[in-house]
Amino acid sequence: MSVMQRYRVRHETVYHYGGSVAHSHQLLHLSPRDSATQLCYSRNIALEPQPSSRREHTDAFGNWVTRLEYDSPHERLEVLAEMALEVRSPPSLDEAASDPWEAARDGLLYSGEAPPAEYLEACRFRMESSYVKLKQAFTDYGADCFGERAPILVGAQALMHKIHGEFEYAPGSTHIRTSAVEAFEARRGVCQDFAHVMIACLRSRGLAARYVSGYLRTAPPVGAGPAWVGADASHAWVSVFCPPFGWVDLDPTNDLRVATDHIVIAWGRDFGDVSPLRGVIVGGGQHRLSVRVSVQAE
């Protein structure tokens, strides 16, 4: 039986530029996606100061994007994203009924014939990207999770358990530019790093995996145990292409299969595709950034 949960989310970002910025361009991923399990019925992004131009569209991955341009001097930028939405639980899955991982890998290989549409889409998330390089070390690390003809979802969940158990969640030990290779060598990081490492292990094996950016509910349901890691901030996890089920979301930071406690904002190849707010400025000084996130269940 499907379970539904309603949420109100407030995400406030404030940049203090430490001097006057003469011109800037900003790219925002702060509007949630709609899908079979998620419906946003209210969204708003408030800005101070107001931009000289504002444009909204979807990017190559189907994410909502807000583009801003400022051509007047300003020393501060405030962005307040508020949204209300409902999240429904995905269908129950028997992980042992997923295809052998070798079959999923081979289906993503070029054969000269037109692949099914779902495989063609998944191929975009099989190659290396800016933060996620393909390395033999990643293949070797996940070898004990993907035995001969192991169901792909069984293997992916085993890899998730392994990363969760062997990597230390250590805020401040990495930064937004840390690559999967650096986090893997350090065996520590935050949710962004856990996701990048897991994606690297999957792609290095020839499988398709995408980086998902969003939020985790601030307080877990009654009886669910201690607060999850990554609440009260933007969160990141992994979506794995698991035929015949399609995409299945796994959270290596919290060692769980995603259900109704995660809110999807955007997905892409890695963090670089879905950064909540990034831009280019002319001017300014040593800037300070503050971010506050609240995800409240209704």
N, C-alpha and C positions, 0 to 999 in steps of 0.2 A: 504494500500500500504506500502511495506517495505521501511524503510529509512536506508541509509548506511552512516557511518562516518569513515573516516580514521584518524589514530593517529600515532604520534611518541612519544615514552616514553623513558625517561632517568632517571635511578634510581642509584644514587651514594651513596655508603656506605664506610666510612673510620673508621677503628678502630685504635686508638693510644693506645698501650698496656701499656705504662708507664714502660717498662722494656723488657728484651729479653724473647720471647716465644720460648721454645726449641722444642715443638711439638704441633700440633693442628689438629683437625678434624673439618670440617665445613660442614653444610648441608644447601643448598640454594633452596628456592622456588622463583625463579625470572624469570622463562620462562612461558609465557602465554599459557593457554589451547586453543585448537581449538574446536569449537562446531558448531552447526547449525547456531548460530548467531555471531560467532567470528572466524576470520581467521588471523593467524599471518603469514606474508610472509617474515619477517626478524627478526632474534633474535641473540644476541651476548652477552656474558659475558666476560669482560676483567678483568684480575687479576694482582695485583702487591703486593708482589712478585709472581712469578709463583709457583704453587704447585708441590710437588714431585709426586703426582698422582691426576688425575681428572677423574671422571666417571659420566655419565649421564644416567638416566633411569626414569621410571615412578613408582610412589609408589602405594600403595594399593587402592588409590582413583582415580588413573589415572592422577595425577599431575606430571609435569616434575620436576625432582629433579637433582641437581648437587652436587656431593660429592667431597670434597677436603681433601687432607692430606698434611701437611707440616712437614717435618722432619729436616729442617734446621732452625737455630735461625733467628728470625725476630721480629722487634719492631712495625710493622705497617702492616695493611692489607687494601688494597683498592679493592673494587668490583664495577665495572661499568657495569650495565645491560642496554642494548639499544635494542629497539624493534620497529617494524613498523607493524601495523595491521589494519584491518577493522572490524567494529562492525555493525551488522544489527539489526534493531528493532525486538523484538519478535512479534508473532501474537497478534492481538487485542483479548482481553478476556472479556467476560461478567462475572464478579465475581459472580453474582447471579446464574449462571449456573453451578458453581462448586458443588461438592457433599456435602451433609450435613457433618459437621465435625465429627459427631458420626460414620458415615459410613466410613470415611477415617481412623478414629481411629480403628474401629473394623477390617478393612481390614489389619491392621498391627499387629493384635494379632495372636498368634500361635494357629492354629486350627487342626493340625495333617495332613492337606492337603497341597500340594505344592501351594504356592501363585503365582500369576502372577509375571513375572520377575521384573516389575517396583516396585511392593510392596516389593519383596525380597531385592532389592537394597535399598529401602527407610528404611527398618528395621534397617540398620546400623546406621541411624541417628535418631533413636527413643530413644536410651538408654542414660543414663547419661555418662558424660566423665569427664576428669580431671578438666576443668574449669566450667563445667555445671552440677550441681547436681539437682536431681529431688526433689522438695519440695512442700508441700501443699500450702505454701505461694505463690508460683508462679501460681499454679492452681487457687487460690482464686483471685489473682490480675487480671487475664484475664477472670474471670467469666462473667463480664458484656459484654464482646466482643463476647462470644460464647453462645448465647441463644439456646434454644431447636431447633434442626435441622437447625441452621444457616449455610448457605453455608460456606465452610471452607475458601475460599479466602476473603469473606466479613468479617469473624471473624478475620483472620490474618491481614487484612488491618486496622481494628478497633484497634487491639492490637498495631500495628505499630503507629497509630495516638496517642494512649494513652501514649505510652512510650516517643514518641517525645515531647508530651505536658507536661509530668510530670517529666521528667528527665532533669537535667542541663548538657549541654555540657561544661565540665570544664577541659581543658588540664592541666596536672600536678597533678590532684586530685587522679589519680590512676596510676598504673604501669603495665607492661606487665604480671605480675603474679597475678593481681587482678582477683578474681573469680566472677562469676555471683552473688553469694550470697552477697559478699561484695559490689559490685556495686549496687545491688538492695537495700540493707540497706541504702546506702549513697544517693541514688537517683541522682547520678551524675557520670560522667566519660567521656570517649571518644568513638569513633566509635566501638572499640573492645568491650567495656563494654555494649553499647547499643545492639550490636548484641548478646552477650552472654545472656543478660537478656531476650531478645525476644525469643531466642532459648530455654531457660530454661522454659519460660511460655508455649511454644508450646509442648515441650517434656513432661513436667509434666502433660499435658492434654492427653498424649498418641499419639501425632502427631509427624511427622518426620520433622526435620529442620536441615539444615547444615550451617556451617560457611563458608562464602566466603571472600577470600582475593584478593585484586586487587588495582585498581586505579580509581580515579574520575577525569574527565577532569579539567584542571586548571581553565579555564574561561568558564562560561556557555554561551549558545548561546545568540545572541543579543535578548533582550526582555524577557529573561527568569528570570530576577530579579537579586538579589545580588548573589555573589559567594557562592557556596555550602560549607557546613562544611565538612572538611576532604580532601579538595584538597591540592595539593603540598605535599602529604605524601602517604604512604600506607593507603588504606582504607579498611573497612570491612562492610559487610552487611549480610543479611539472605536469604536463599533459602528455601521455604516451599513446601512440597509435597502436591499438590492440585489436586487430581483426579477430572475430567478426563483430566485436562490440563497438568499434570506432575509437574515439578518444576517451581515455580514462585519466582523471586527474588524481595525482598523488602528491602529498605534502611531506617531503623528507625531513623538514625541520621539526614537525610534530609527529612523524611516523604514522600517518593515517591516510586512508582513501577519502577524498573530498566528498562531502555530502551537502548539508544545508548550512554549514557554519562559515563557508567561504563565499566571498562576493567577487565576481570576475569583472575587472575593468578592461583589460586588454591582453592580447597574447601576440607573441612574435618569436623570432629566432633566439633572442636573448634580451637582457635588460636594455641594451641600446635601442631596440625597436619600440620599447613601451615605457620609457622613463616618464614618471608622472609630470615633470616639468623640466624642460631644458631649453636653453636659448643662447643667443649671442648678444653681447652688449658692447657699446662703445662708450668708454668712460668708466666712472666709478672708482672704487678703491678696494680695500680689504673688506669684502662683504660678509655679512652674517646671515645665516639661514635658521629659521625656526619652523617646525612642522608639528601640528597637533591633529590627531585623528581620533574620532569617536565613532564606534559602530554599535548601535543600540538595537536590541531585538524588541519588537513590539508585542 
